[in-house]
């Protein structure tokens, strides 16, 4: 799919429950000139097929440089392979090196905020450090064409996970400042054609959540994140409470770091003794055995019921009634 003058996208169908839609692989560069891939998927056949088969056959391109938006393995799984089979130069976020252990070749180039990748044919790709989803998250921007590659900082069809909320909110605001922004190519999900609106929506959503948390604290006294969560999400599906609590906690951490709320350290439960841990393990083993045995008995019973339907009722008759034509 052509996105702009020098950007093409391959959206590979995905089956990961966290991002069930697509994983995007992007090819940047003027046709027939040096090309760059941004993210290259997990170390699975179907991504490698796209990189080798599709790009070679349909686009008739060779990949000169392979880079990634961050270290997560669903983006960086094919870097070693790209080096070995495609002879591509590998470029990674400078602060992602230790996180990519085992997934990169020995010789790699590194990128940091403010760097520019200059491709043949005059394509300028700016590198922006946008920490938040992960510590090493980068976005890539081609200002001339208004195309931003957002990695997992912003997804096309779902919300992303955030490891550092304060950094994440700063990153979103920074992206909103980009001049000429027209289209956003995310790491997963559909291409975003209204990037500014989408960024504003996420920023507003986070601001609103923070306001709600501050309001919950206005009552005075110290309360736990769980209590705040129950106030903010009174009707939430109980299975999602832990996730909502973790969201509230990430806001509280930011507020505490900024000196806007006071944190009273909690008191963790004493860790269990080794004997107690062993006892729990044994309990689980016994329980699972009992479940397994129960399932076996249940299967036996249902088989017996079927057999009773299929076979003559020999249990009731020593000799069943018989019939003869008169
Ligand atoms: Zn990620």
py3Dmol code that shows the C-alpha trace and the ligand (Angstrom):
import py3Dmol

protein = """\
ATOM      1  CA  UNK A   1       0.000   0.000   0.000  1.00  0.00           C
ATOM      2  CA  UNK A   2       1.410   3.353  -1.038  1.00  0.00           C
ATOM      3  CA  UNK A   3       1.291   5.910   1.763  1.00  0.00           C
ATOM      4  CA  UNK A   4       3.216   8.772   0.199  1.00  0.00           C
ATOM      5  CA  UNK A   5       5.831   9.552  -2.435  1.00  0.00           C
ATOM      6  CA  UNK A   6       8.482   7.418  -0.728  1.00  0.00           C
ATOM      7  CA  UNK A   7       6.599   5.298   1.802  1.00  0.00           C
ATOM      8  CA  UNK A   8       4.958   1.932   1.293  1.00  0.00           C
ATOM      9  CA  UNK A   9       3.254  -0.130   3.984  1.00  0.00           C
ATOM     10  CA  UNK A  10       2.772  -3.844   4.361  1.00  0.00           C
ATOM     11  CA  UNK A  11       0.128  -4.716   6.945  1.00  0.00           C
ATOM     12  CA  UNK A  12       0.601  -8.309   8.015  1.00  0.00           C
ATOM     13  CA  UNK A  13      -2.403  -9.952   9.686  1.00  0.00           C
ATOM     14  CA  UNK A  14      -1.749 -10.559  13.364  1.00  0.00           C
ATOM     15  CA  UNK A  15      -3.110 -12.912  16.003  1.00  0.00           C
ATOM     16  CA  UNK A  16      -1.655 -11.399  19.165  1.00  0.00           C
ATOM     17  CA  UNK A  17      -4.525 -10.636  21.612  1.00  0.00           C
ATOM     18  CA  UNK A  18      -2.838  -7.341  22.606  1.00  0.00           C
ATOM     19  CA  UNK A  19      -2.998  -6.060  19.020  1.00  0.00           C
ATOM     20  CA  UNK A  20      -5.214  -8.404  17.032  1.00  0.00           C
ATOM     21  CA  UNK A  21      -5.401  -6.357  13.863  1.00  0.00           C
ATOM     22  CA  UNK A  22      -2.198  -5.949  11.857  1.00  0.00           C
ATOM     23  CA  UNK A  23       1.497  -5.530  12.376  1.00  0.00           C
ATOM     24  CA  UNK A  24       2.943  -2.893  10.071  1.00  0.00           C
ATOM     25  CA  UNK A  25       6.198  -3.168   8.198  1.00  0.00           C
ATOM     26  CA  UNK A  26       7.177   0.005   6.382  1.00  0.00           C
ATOM     27  CA  UNK A  27       9.458   0.491   3.435  1.00  0.00           C
ATOM     28  CA  UNK A  28      10.919   3.953   2.932  1.00  0.00           C
ATOM     29  CA  UNK A  29      12.842   5.199  -0.093  1.00  0.00           C
ATOM     30  CA  UNK A  30      12.411   6.277  -3.680  1.00  0.00           C
ATOM     31  CA  UNK A  31      11.611   3.418  -6.051  1.00  0.00           C
ATOM     32  CA  UNK A  32      14.742   1.636  -7.190  1.00  0.00           C
ATOM     33  CA  UNK A  33      16.946   3.561  -4.768  1.00  0.00           C
ATOM     34  CA  UNK A  34      18.337   2.757  -1.358  1.00  0.00           C
ATOM     35  CA  UNK A  35      15.543   1.649   0.963  1.00  0.00           C
ATOM     36  CA  UNK A  36      14.946   1.506   4.687  1.00  0.00           C
ATOM     37  CA  UNK A  37      12.571  -0.742   6.633  1.00  0.00           C
ATOM     38  CA  UNK A  38      11.044   0.505   9.857  1.00  0.00           C
ATOM     39  CA  UNK A  39      10.204  -2.504  12.073  1.00  0.00           C
ATOM     40  CA  UNK A  40      10.307  -5.974  10.658  1.00  0.00           C
ATOM     41  CA  UNK A  41       7.987  -8.035  12.815  1.00  0.00           C
ATOM     42  CA  UNK A  42       8.425 -11.105  14.930  1.00  0.00           C
ATOM     43  CA  UNK A  43      10.867 -13.889  14.074  1.00  0.00           C
ATOM     44  CA  UNK A  44       8.160 -15.815  12.213  1.00  0.00           C
ATOM     45  CA  UNK A  45       8.037 -17.142   8.664  1.00  0.00           C
ATOM     46  CA  UNK A  46       5.258 -14.873   7.530  1.00  0.00           C
ATOM     47  CA  UNK A  47       7.182 -11.692   8.291  1.00  0.00           C
ATOM     48  CA  UNK A  48      10.312 -13.021   6.685  1.00  0.00           C
ATOM     49  CA  UNK A  49       8.294 -14.002   3.653  1.00  0.00           C
ATOM     50  CA  UNK A  50       7.018 -10.435   3.349  1.00  0.00           C
ATOM     51  CA  UNK A  51      10.461  -8.989   3.756  1.00  0.00           C
ATOM     52  CA  UNK A  52      12.094 -11.294   1.282  1.00  0.00           C
ATOM     53  CA  UNK A  53       9.374 -12.483  -1.085  1.00  0.00           C
ATOM     54  CA  UNK A  54       6.930  -9.629  -1.310  1.00  0.00           C
ATOM     55  CA  UNK A  55       9.390  -6.782  -1.255  1.00  0.00           C
ATOM     56  CA  UNK A  56      11.714  -8.462  -3.707  1.00  0.00           C
ATOM     57  CA  UNK A  57       9.017  -9.639  -6.117  1.00  0.00           C
ATOM     58  CA  UNK A  58       6.426  -6.874  -5.996  1.00  0.00           C
ATOM     59  CA  UNK A  59       8.464  -3.857  -5.083  1.00  0.00           C
ATOM     60  CA  UNK A  60      11.710  -5.122  -6.600  1.00  0.00           C
ATOM     61  CA  UNK A  61      13.568  -3.550  -3.749  1.00  0.00           C
ATOM     62  CA  UNK A  62      16.454  -4.610  -1.662  1.00  0.00           C
ATOM     63  CA  UNK A  63      16.618  -3.482   1.892  1.00  0.00           C
ATOM     64  CA  UNK A  64      19.718  -1.391   2.554  1.00  0.00           C
ATOM     65  CA  UNK A  65      18.982  -0.468   6.146  1.00  0.00           C
ATOM     66  CA  UNK A  66      16.699  -2.146   8.683  1.00  0.00           C
ATOM     67  CA  UNK A  67      15.721  -0.179  11.769  1.00  0.00           C
ATOM     68  CA  UNK A  68      13.184  -0.506  14.581  1.00  0.00           C
ATOM     69  CA  UNK A  69      11.012   1.789  16.690  1.00  0.00           C
ATOM     70  CA  UNK A  70      11.905  -0.016  19.951  1.00  0.00           C
ATOM     71  CA  UNK A  71      13.350  -3.219  21.319  1.00  0.00           C
ATOM     72  CA  UNK A  72      10.183  -5.335  21.798  1.00  0.00           C
ATOM     73  CA  UNK A  73      10.532  -8.666  20.014  1.00  0.00           C
ATOM     74  CA  UNK A  74       7.461  -8.213  17.798  1.00  0.00           C
ATOM     75  CA  UNK A  75       9.384  -5.356  16.141  1.00  0.00           C
ATOM     76  CA  UNK A  76      12.958  -6.536  16.355  1.00  0.00           C
ATOM     77  CA  UNK A  77      12.696 -10.300  15.871  1.00  0.00           C
ATOM     78  CA  UNK A  78      14.152 -10.319  12.370  1.00  0.00           C
ATOM     79  CA  UNK A  79      17.167  -8.024  12.687  1.00  0.00           C
ATOM     80  CA  UNK A  80      19.765 -10.791  12.762  1.00  0.00           C
ATOM     81  CA  UNK A  81      18.005 -12.493   9.889  1.00  0.00           C
ATOM     82  CA  UNK A  82      17.870  -9.233   7.878  1.00  0.00           C
ATOM     83  CA  UNK A  83      21.603  -8.849   8.315  1.00  0.00           C
ATOM     84  CA  UNK A  84      22.353 -12.418   7.367  1.00  0.00           C
ATOM     85  CA  UNK A  85      19.926 -12.985   4.485  1.00  0.00           C
ATOM     86  CA  UNK A  86      19.257  -9.492   3.148  1.00  0.00           C
ATOM     87  CA  UNK A  87      22.721  -8.076   3.895  1.00  0.00           C
ATOM     88  CA  UNK A  88      21.016  -5.038   5.383  1.00  0.00           C
ATOM     89  CA  UNK A  89      22.773  -2.617   7.713  1.00  0.00           C
ATOM     90  CA  UNK A  90      21.106  -2.779  11.120  1.00  0.00           C
ATOM     91  CA  UNK A  91      20.323   0.406  13.026  1.00  0.00           C
ATOM     92  CA  UNK A  92      18.833   0.438  16.526  1.00  0.00           C
ATOM     93  CA  UNK A  93      17.888   2.939  19.258  1.00  0.00           C
ATOM     94  CA  UNK A  94      21.115   3.750  21.117  1.00  0.00           C
ATOM     95  CA  UNK A  95      19.599   3.032  24.537  1.00  0.00           C
ATOM     96  CA  UNK A  96      17.967  -0.184  23.323  1.00  0.00           C
ATOM     97  CA  UNK A  97      21.214  -2.075  22.791  1.00  0.00           C
ATOM     98  CA  UNK A  98      21.289  -3.902  26.130  1.00  0.00           C
ATOM     99  CA  UNK A  99      17.577  -4.695  25.807  1.00  0.00           C
ATOM    100  CA  UNK A 100      18.141  -6.290  22.400  1.00  0.00           C
ATOM    101  CA  UNK A 101      20.700  -8.797  23.611  1.00  0.00           C
ATOM    102  CA  UNK A 102      20.762 -11.917  21.452  1.00  0.00           C
ATOM    103  CA  UNK A 103      18.527 -10.362  18.790  1.00  0.00           C
ATOM    104  CA  UNK A 104      21.085  -8.181  16.997  1.00  0.00           C
ATOM    105  CA  UNK A 105      24.227  -8.887  14.991  1.00  0.00           C
ATOM    106  CA  UNK A 106      27.542  -7.814  16.490  1.00  0.00           C
ATOM    107  CA  UNK A 107      27.901  -4.787  14.244  1.00  0.00           C
ATOM    108  CA  UNK A 108      25.036  -2.294  14.426  1.00  0.00           C
ATOM    109  CA  UNK A 109      24.629   1.463  14.052  1.00  0.00           C
ATOM    110  CA  UNK A 110      22.744   3.397  16.693  1.00  0.00           C
ATOM    111  CA  UNK A 111      20.224   6.242  16.580  1.00  0.00           C
ATOM    112  CA  UNK A 112      19.390   8.970  19.056  1.00  0.00           C
ATOM    113  CA  UNK A 113      17.089  11.960  19.199  1.00  0.00           C
ATOM    114  CA  UNK A 114      17.865  14.521  16.506  1.00  0.00           C
ATOM    115  CA  UNK A 115      19.648  12.120  14.149  1.00  0.00           C
ATOM    116  CA  UNK A 116      18.664  12.093  10.494  1.00  0.00           C
ATOM    117  CA  UNK A 117      18.769   9.117   8.137  1.00  0.00           C
ATOM    118  CA  UNK A 118      19.507  10.491   4.662  1.00  0.00           C
ATOM    119  CA  UNK A 119      18.454   8.085   1.930  1.00  0.00           C
ATOM    120  CA  UNK A 120      19.425   8.267  -1.754  1.00  0.00           C
ATOM    121  CA  UNK A 121      17.014  10.373  -3.751  1.00  0.00           C
ATOM    122  CA  UNK A 122      16.765  13.020  -1.049  1.00  0.00           C
ATOM    123  CA  UNK A 123      14.549  11.296   1.501  1.00  0.00           C
ATOM    124  CA  UNK A 124      15.207  12.730   4.975  1.00  0.00           C
ATOM    125  CA  UNK A 125      14.036  10.651   7.912  1.00  0.00           C
ATOM    126  CA  UNK A 126      14.219  12.429  11.284  1.00  0.00           C
ATOM    127  CA  UNK A 127      14.683  10.451  14.468  1.00  0.00           C
ATOM    128  CA  UNK A 128      12.633  11.493  17.531  1.00  0.00           C
ATOM    129  CA  UNK A 129      13.098   9.935  20.962  1.00  0.00           C
ATOM    130  CA  UNK A 130       9.579   9.363  22.336  1.00  0.00           C
ATOM    131  CA  UNK A 131       9.959   7.335  25.553  1.00  0.00           C
ATOM    132  CA  UNK A 132       6.854   6.153  27.382  1.00  0.00           C
ATOM    133  CA  UNK A 133       5.676   2.885  25.843  1.00  0.00           C
ATOM    134  CA  UNK A 134       9.233   1.673  26.343  1.00  0.00           C
ATOM    135  CA  UNK A 135      12.356   3.465  27.471  1.00  0.00           C
ATOM    136  CA  UNK A 136      13.939   3.272  24.010  1.00  0.00           C
ATOM    137  CA  UNK A 137      10.872   4.164  21.891  1.00  0.00           C
ATOM    138  CA  UNK A 138      11.660   6.159  18.767  1.00  0.00           C
ATOM    139  CA  UNK A 139       9.426   7.748  16.154  1.00  0.00           C
ATOM    140  CA  UNK A 140      10.606   8.493  12.631  1.00  0.00           C
ATOM    141  CA  UNK A 141       9.378  11.509  10.709  1.00  0.00           C
ATOM    142  CA  UNK A 142       9.554  12.489   7.049  1.00  0.00           C
ATOM    143  CA  UNK A 143       8.522  16.113   7.364  1.00  0.00           C
ATOM    144  CA  UNK A 144       8.441  16.830   3.643  1.00  0.00           C
ATOM    145  CA  UNK A 145       5.754  14.166   3.155  1.00  0.00           C
ATOM    146  CA  UNK A 146       4.104  14.559   6.574  1.00  0.00           C
ATOM    147  CA  UNK A 147       4.523  10.869   7.440  1.00  0.00           C
ATOM    148  CA  UNK A 148       5.200   9.804  11.024  1.00  0.00           C
ATOM    149  CA  UNK A 149       6.143   6.248  12.029  1.00  0.00           C
ATOM    150  CA  UNK A 150       4.868   5.922  15.571  1.00  0.00           C
ATOM    151  CA  UNK A 151       5.821   2.349  16.495  1.00  0.00           C
ATOM    152  CA  UNK A 152       3.890   1.402  19.636  1.00  0.00           C
ATOM    153  CA  UNK A 153       3.798   4.995  20.930  1.00  0.00           C
ATOM    154  CA  UNK A 154       0.452   5.288  19.159  1.00  0.00           C
ATOM    155  CA  UNK A 155      -1.428   2.304  17.743  1.00  0.00           C
ATOM    156  CA  UNK A 156      -3.968   2.287  14.928  1.00  0.00           C
ATOM    157  CA  UNK A 157      -6.744   0.177  16.391  1.00  0.00           C
ATOM    158  CA  UNK A 158      -6.217  -0.058  20.157  1.00  0.00           C
ATOM    159  CA  UNK A 159      -4.619   1.789  23.081  1.00  0.00           C
ATOM    160  CA  UNK A 160      -1.025   1.052  23.893  1.00  0.00           C
ATOM    161  CA  UNK A 161       0.635   0.032  27.145  1.00  0.00           C
ATOM    162  CA  UNK A 162       2.690   2.653  28.959  1.00  0.00           C
ATOM    163  CA  UNK A 163       5.737   2.006  31.118  1.00  0.00           C
ATOM    164  CA  UNK A 164       6.464   5.636  32.075  1.00  0.00           C
ATOM    165  CA  UNK A 165       3.385   7.839  32.028  1.00  0.00           C
ATOM    166  CA  UNK A 166       5.070  11.228  32.535  1.00  0.00           C
ATOM    167  CA  UNK A 167       7.476  10.547  29.687  1.00  0.00           C
ATOM    168  CA  UNK A 168       4.641   9.213  27.573  1.00  0.00           C
ATOM    169  CA  UNK A 169       2.524  12.356  27.979  1.00  0.00           C
ATOM    170  CA  UNK A 170       5.520  14.528  27.100  1.00  0.00           C
ATOM    171  CA  UNK A 171       6.131  12.418  24.002  1.00  0.00           C
ATOM    172  CA  UNK A 172       2.524  12.775  22.821  1.00  0.00           C
ATOM    173  CA  UNK A 173       2.702  16.560  23.243  1.00  0.00           C
ATOM    174  CA  UNK A 174       5.932  16.661  21.325  1.00  0.00           C
ATOM    175  CA  UNK A 175       4.416  14.727  18.418  1.00  0.00           C
ATOM    176  CA  UNK A 176       1.517  17.170  18.327  1.00  0.00           C
ATOM    177  CA  UNK A 177       4.023  19.984  17.686  1.00  0.00           C
ATOM    178  CA  UNK A 178       5.374  18.382  14.504  1.00  0.00           C
ATOM    179  CA  UNK A 179       4.970  20.681  11.504  1.00  0.00           C
ATOM    180  CA  UNK A 180       3.124  19.329   8.455  1.00  0.00           C
ATOM    181  CA  UNK A 181       1.935  16.106  10.155  1.00  0.00           C
ATOM    182  CA  UNK A 182      -0.518  14.362   7.818  1.00  0.00           C
ATOM    183  CA  UNK A 183      -0.482  10.634   8.350  1.00  0.00           C
ATOM    184  CA  UNK A 184       0.704   8.273  11.056  1.00  0.00           C
ATOM    185  CA  UNK A 185       1.981   4.750  10.412  1.00  0.00           C
ATOM    186  CA  UNK A 186       1.639   2.770  13.661  1.00  0.00           C
ATOM    187  CA  UNK A 187       3.430  -0.409  14.718  1.00  0.00           C
ATOM    188  CA  UNK A 188       0.099  -2.233  14.893  1.00  0.00           C
ATOM    189  CA  UNK A 189      -3.342  -1.495  13.491  1.00  0.00           C
ATOM    190  CA  UNK A 190      -4.694   0.684  10.747  1.00  0.00           C
ATOM    191  CA  UNK A 191      -2.956   3.695   9.199  1.00  0.00           C
ATOM    192  CA  UNK A 192      -4.069   6.880  11.003  1.00  0.00           C
ATOM    193  CA  UNK A 193      -5.241   9.627   8.654  1.00  0.00           C
ATOM    194  CA  UNK A 194      -6.173  12.147  11.345  1.00  0.00           C
ATOM    195  CA  UNK A 195      -3.000  12.054  13.458  1.00  0.00           C
ATOM    196  CA  UNK A 196      -3.433  15.429  15.158  1.00  0.00           C
ATOM    197  CA  UNK A 197      -6.985  14.670  16.265  1.00  0.00           C
ATOM    198  CA  UNK A 198      -5.864  11.268  17.518  1.00  0.00           C
ATOM    199  CA  UNK A 199      -2.962  12.742  19.495  1.00  0.00           C
ATOM    200  CA  UNK A 200      -5.211  15.410  20.982  1.00  0.00           C
ATOM    201  CA  UNK A 201      -7.742  12.775  21.961  1.00  0.00           C
ATOM    202  CA  UNK A 202      -5.137  10.717  23.843  1.00  0.00           C
ATOM    203  CA  UNK A 203      -3.653  13.776  25.548  1.00  0.00           C
ATOM    204  CA  UNK A 204      -7.104  14.946  26.618  1.00  0.00           C
ATOM    205  CA  UNK A 205      -8.042  11.507  27.847  1.00  0.00           C
ATOM    206  CA  UNK A 206      -4.955  11.318  30.070  1.00  0.00           C
ATOM    207  CA  UNK A 207      -5.483  14.875  31.350  1.00  0.00           C
ATOM    208  CA  UNK A 208      -9.070  14.024  32.243  1.00  0.00           C
ATOM    209  CA  UNK A 209      -8.016  10.876  34.110  1.00  0.00           C
ATOM    210  CA  UNK A 210      -5.500  12.903  36.119  1.00  0.00           C
ATOM    211  CA  UNK A 211      -8.168  15.466  37.015  1.00  0.00           C
ATOM    212  CA  UNK A 212     -10.494  12.688  38.174  1.00  0.00           C
ATOM    213  CA  UNK A 213      -7.777  11.237  40.389  1.00  0.00           C
ATOM    214  CA  UNK A 214      -6.992  14.623  41.932  1.00  0.00           C
ATOM    215  CA  UNK A 215     -10.695  15.096  42.573  1.00  0.00           C
ATOM    216  CA  UNK A 216     -10.941  11.708  44.270  1.00  0.00           C
ATOM    217  CA  UNK A 217      -8.084  12.791  46.551  1.00  0.00           C
ATOM    218  CA  UNK A 218      -9.753  16.095  47.400  1.00  0.00           C
ATOM    219  CA  UNK A 219     -11.850  14.414  50.064  1.00  0.00           C
ATOM    220  CA  UNK A 220      -8.758  14.554  52.284  1.00  0.00           C
ATOM    221  CA  UNK A 221      -6.849  11.744  53.953  1.00  0.00           C
ATOM    222  CA  UNK A 222      -4.696   9.121  52.261  1.00  0.00           C
ATOM    223  CA  UNK A 223      -6.394   6.469  50.161  1.00  0.00           C
ATOM    224  CA  UNK A 224      -5.135   3.572  48.077  1.00  0.00           C
ATOM    225  CA  UNK A 225      -5.069   3.372  44.277  1.00  0.00           C
ATOM    226  CA  UNK A 226      -7.661   0.597  44.500  1.00  0.00           C
ATOM    227  CA  UNK A 227     -10.143   2.862  46.288  1.00  0.00           C
ATOM    228  CA  UNK A 228      -9.578   5.580  43.708  1.00  0.00           C
ATOM    229  CA  UNK A 229     -10.079   3.045  40.940  1.00  0.00           C
ATOM    230  CA  UNK A 230     -13.422   1.986  42.450  1.00  0.00           C
ATOM    231  CA  UNK A 231     -14.549   5.634  42.459  1.00  0.00           C
ATOM    232  CA  UNK A 232     -13.390   6.261  38.896  1.00  0.00           C
ATOM    233  CA  UNK A 233     -14.677   3.060  37.392  1.00  0.00           C
ATOM    234  CA  UNK A 234     -17.729   2.084  39.499  1.00  0.00           C
ATOM    235  CA  UNK A 235     -19.251  -0.151  36.826  1.00  0.00           C
ATOM    236  CA  UNK A 236     -16.125  -1.727  35.415  1.00  0.00           C
ATOM    237  CA  UNK A 237     -16.123  -5.430  34.552  1.00  0.00           C
ATOM    238  CA  UNK A 238     -14.538  -7.020  37.629  1.00  0.00           C
ATOM    239  CA  UNK A 239     -12.014  -8.860  35.496  1.00  0.00           C
ATOM    240  CA  UNK A 240     -10.596  -5.510  34.352  1.00  0.00           C
ATOM    241  CA  UNK A 241     -10.188  -4.014  37.817  1.00  0.00           C
ATOM    242  CA  UNK A 242      -6.541  -4.932  38.206  1.00  0.00           C
ATOM    243  CA  UNK A 243      -5.704  -3.326  34.845  1.00  0.00           C
ATOM    244  CA  UNK A 244      -7.648  -0.187  35.781  1.00  0.00           C
ATOM    245  CA  UNK A 245      -5.841  -0.060  39.131  1.00  0.00           C
ATOM    246  CA  UNK A 246      -2.496  -0.243  37.409  1.00  0.00           C
ATOM    247  CA  UNK A 247      -3.559   2.662  35.190  1.00  0.00           C
ATOM    248  CA  UNK A 248      -4.485   4.721  38.276  1.00  0.00           C
ATOM    249  CA  UNK A 249      -1.190   3.784  39.898  1.00  0.00           C
ATOM    250  CA  UNK A 250       0.825   5.019  36.926  1.00  0.00           C
ATOM    251  CA  UNK A 251      -0.930   8.395  37.219  1.00  0.00           C
ATOM    252  CA  UNK A 252      -0.292   8.473  40.985  1.00  0.00           C
ATOM    253  CA  UNK A 253       3.367   7.683  40.417  1.00  0.00           C
ATOM    254  CA  UNK A 254       3.649  10.638  38.073  1.00  0.00           C
ATOM    255  CA  UNK A 255       1.851  12.914  40.558  1.00  0.00           C
ATOM    256  CA  UNK A 256       4.135  11.727  43.377  1.00  0.00           C
ATOM    257  CA  UNK A 257       7.259  12.181  41.229  1.00  0.00           C
ATOM    258  CA  UNK A 258       6.137  15.720  40.474  1.00  0.00           C
ATOM    259  CA  UNK A 259       5.628  16.383  44.194  1.00  0.00           C
ATOM    260  CA  UNK A 260       1.892  16.922  43.793  1.00  0.00           C
ATOM    261  CA  UNK A 261       0.766  14.087  46.036  1.00  0.00           C
ATOM    262  CA  UNK A 262       2.357  12.539  49.091  1.00  0.00           C
ATOM    263  CA  UNK A 263       3.097   8.851  49.036  1.00  0.00           C
ATOM    264  CA  UNK A 264       2.920   6.714  52.183  1.00  0.00           C
ATOM    265  CA  UNK A 265       4.898   3.568  51.433  1.00  0.00           C
ATOM    266  CA  UNK A 266       2.834   0.421  51.877  1.00  0.00           C
ATOM    267  CA  UNK A 267       3.787  -2.539  53.995  1.00  0.00           C
ATOM    268  CA  UNK A 268       4.165  -5.688  51.922  1.00  0.00           C
ATOM    269  CA  UNK A 269       3.106  -9.017  53.381  1.00  0.00           C
ATOM    270  CA  UNK A 270       5.956 -11.066  54.741  1.00  0.00           C
ATOM    271  CA  UNK A 271       7.125 -13.466  52.063  1.00  0.00           C
ATOM    272  CA  UNK A 272       5.980 -17.028  52.650  1.00  0.00           C
ATOM    273  CA  UNK A 273       8.422 -19.533  54.115  1.00  0.00           C
ATOM    274  CA  UNK A 274       9.959 -22.133  51.779  1.00  0.00           C
ATOM    275  CA  UNK A 275       7.942 -24.868  53.513  1.00  0.00           C
ATOM    276  CA  UNK A 276       4.730 -22.910  52.996  1.00  0.00           C
ATOM    277  CA  UNK A 277       5.539 -22.331  49.304  1.00  0.00           C
ATOM    278  CA  UNK A 278       6.181 -26.068  48.917  1.00  0.00           C
ATOM    279  CA  UNK A 279       2.874 -26.807  50.635  1.00  0.00           C
ATOM    280  CA  UNK A 280       1.032 -24.500  48.228  1.00  0.00           C
ATOM    281  CA  UNK A 281       2.688 -26.136  45.222  1.00  0.00           C
ATOM    282  CA  UNK A 282       1.654 -29.563  46.517  1.00  0.00           C
ATOM    283  CA  UNK A 283      -1.895 -28.331  47.092  1.00  0.00           C
ATOM    284  CA  UNK A 284      -2.138 -27.113  43.494  1.00  0.00           C
ATOM    285  CA  UNK A 285      -0.754 -30.427  42.247  1.00  0.00           C
ATOM    286  CA  UNK A 286      -3.310 -32.420  44.273  1.00  0.00           C
ATOM    287  CA  UNK A 287      -6.130 -30.182  43.101  1.00  0.00           C
ATOM    288  CA  UNK A 288      -5.132 -30.539  39.455  1.00  0.00           C
ATOM    289  CA  UNK A 289      -4.936 -34.309  39.869  1.00  0.00           C
ATOM    290  CA  UNK A 290      -8.421 -34.362  41.371  1.00  0.00           C
ATOM    291  CA  UNK A 291      -9.742 -32.235  38.481  1.00  0.00           C
ATOM    292  CA  UNK A 292      -8.133 -34.572  35.995  1.00  0.00           C
ATOM    293  CA  UNK A 293      -9.616 -37.618  37.736  1.00  0.00           C
ATOM    294  CA  UNK A 294     -13.025 -35.951  37.834  1.00  0.00           C
ATOM    295  CA  UNK A 295     -12.848 -35.233  34.099  1.00  0.00           C
ATOM    296  CA  UNK A 296     -11.972 -38.854  33.437  1.00  0.00           C
ATOM    297  CA  UNK A 297     -14.964 -40.089  35.457  1.00  0.00           C
ATOM    298  CA  UNK A 298     -17.225 -37.640  33.679  1.00  0.00           C
ATOM    299  CA  UNK A 299     -16.040 -38.853  30.281  1.00  0.00           C
ATOM    300  CA  UNK A 300     -16.570 -42.442  31.373  1.00  0.00           C
ATOM    301  CA  UNK A 301     -20.106 -41.665  32.472  1.00  0.00           C
ATOM    302  CA  UNK A 302     -21.018 -39.961  29.242  1.00  0.00           C
ATOM    303  CA  UNK A 303     -19.536 -42.860  27.272  1.00  0.00           C
ATOM    304  CA  UNK A 304     -21.620 -45.290  29.346  1.00  0.00           C
ATOM    305  CA  UNK A 305     -24.766 -43.264  28.601  1.00  0.00           C
ATOM    306  CA  UNK A 306     -24.053 -43.395  24.891  1.00  0.00           C
ATOM    307  CA  UNK A 307     -23.372 -47.138  25.081  1.00  0.00           C
ATOM    308  CA  UNK A 308     -26.717 -47.674  26.840  1.00  0.00           C
ATOM    309  CA  UNK A 309     -28.477 -46.000  23.899  1.00  0.00           C
ATOM    310  CA  UNK A 310     -26.593 -47.956  21.281  1.00  0.00           C
ATOM    311  CA  UNK A 311     -26.897 -51.464  22.749  1.00  0.00           C
ATOM    312  CA  UNK A 312     -29.915 -53.721  23.581  1.00  0.00           C
ATOM    313  CA  UNK A 313     -31.196 -53.410  27.151  1.00  0.00           C
ATOM    314  CA  UNK A 314     -29.616 -56.660  28.280  1.00  0.00           C
ATOM    315  CA  UNK A 315     -29.587 -55.436  31.880  1.00  0.00           C
ATOM    316  CA  UNK A 316     -33.404 -55.449  32.036  1.00  0.00           C
ATOM    317  CA  UNK A 317     -34.145 -58.721  30.250  1.00  0.00           C
ATOM    318  CA  UNK A 318     -32.786 -62.150  30.748  1.00  0.00           C
ATOM    319  CA  UNK A 319     -34.644 -62.872  27.522  1.00  0.00           C
ATOM    320  CA  UNK A 320     -36.364 -59.950  25.724  1.00  0.00           C
ATOM    321  CA  UNK A 321     -39.915 -60.304  24.258  1.00  0.00           C
ATOM    322  CA  UNK A 322     -39.880 -61.590  20.686  1.00  0.00           C
ATOM    323  CA  UNK A 323     -42.336 -61.168  17.813  1.00  0.00           C
ATOM    324  CA  UNK A 324     -43.401 -63.434  15.030  1.00  0.00           C
ATOM    325  CA  UNK A 325     -45.723 -62.881  12.041  1.00  0.00           C
ATOM    326  CA  UNK A 326     -49.119 -64.565  12.379  1.00  0.00           C
TER     327      UNK A 326
END
"""
ligand_1 = """\
1
ZN
Zn 6.079 -2.578 21.997
"""
view = py3Dmol.view(width=600, height=400)
view.addModel(protein, "pdb")
view.setStyle({"model": 0}, {"cartoon": {"style": "trace"}})
view.addModel(ligand_1, "xyz")
view.setStyle({"model": 1}, {"stick": {}})
view.zoomTo()
view.show()
